[in-house]
Amino acid sequence: MTTTIKIQDWIREGTAQGAKAMLVVWDEFPTPPEAFPEFIAPGEDITQRFTEFESAKWQRVTAIYLLN
């Protein structure tokens, strides 16, 4: 389960790394399902990264946070 505290930690981590955005990706395999952050660096295309995860068989984006 992804908690508000975990998301806040991820936001701090991404900001410290200089990321411009963060995707929260839900990975349904292997079991149990779990969420993880995917940081988008300046110059990277958010739409392209979103599409890569959405087209994956076992993953989907559940949230997008703009960090900068």
C-alpha positions in Angstrom: 0.0 0.0 0.0 1.3 3.4 -0.9 0.9 5.9 1.9 0.9 9.7 1.9 4.2 9.6 3.9 5.8 7.3 1.3 4.7 9.7 -1.5 6.1 12.7 0.4 9.4 10.9 0.8 9.5 10.2 -2.9 8.7 13.8 -3.7 11.6 15.0 -1.5 13.9 12.4 -3.1 13.0 13.5 -6.6 13.4 17.2 -5.8 16.8 16.5 -4.3 17.8 14.7 -7.5 16.7 17.7 -9.6 13.8 15.8 -11.2 11.1 17.9 -12.9 8.3 15.4 -12.4 7.5 12.0 -10.8 5.3 9.3 -12.0 3.8 6.9 -9.4 3.8 3.5 -11.2 1.8 0.6 -10.0 3.5 -2.7 -10.8 1.1 -5.7 -10.7 3.7 -8.4 -11.1 5.3 -10.0 -9.2 2.7 -10.5 -6.5 1.9 -8.6 -4.3 1.4 -5.5 -6.4 3.4 -2.4 -5.4 3.9 1.2 -6.3 7.3 2.8 -7.1 8.4 6.3 -8.2 9.8 7.0 -11.6 11.6 10.4 -11.7 11.6 12.5 -14.9 14.8 14.5 -15.4 14.8 18.0 -17.1 14.8 17.5 -20.8 13.0 14.1 -20.7 9.6 13.8 -22.3 6.9 13.1 -19.7 4.4 11.9 -22.2 6.8 9.4 -23.7 7.7 8.0 -20.3 4.0 7.8 -19.4 3.3 5.9 -22.6 6.1 3.5 -22.0 4.6 2.4 -18.6 1.0 2.5 -19.8 1.9 0.2 -22.7 3.6 -2.3 -20.4 1.6 -5.4 -19.6 1.9 -5.3 -15.8 2.4 -1.6 -15.1 0.2 1.5 -15.0 0.7 5.1 -14.0 -1.5 6.1 -11.1 -0.3 9.6 -10.4 1.9 12.4 -11.9 3.5 15.0 -9.7 5.3 18.1 -11.1 8.3 18.8 -8.9 9.9 22.0 -10.3 
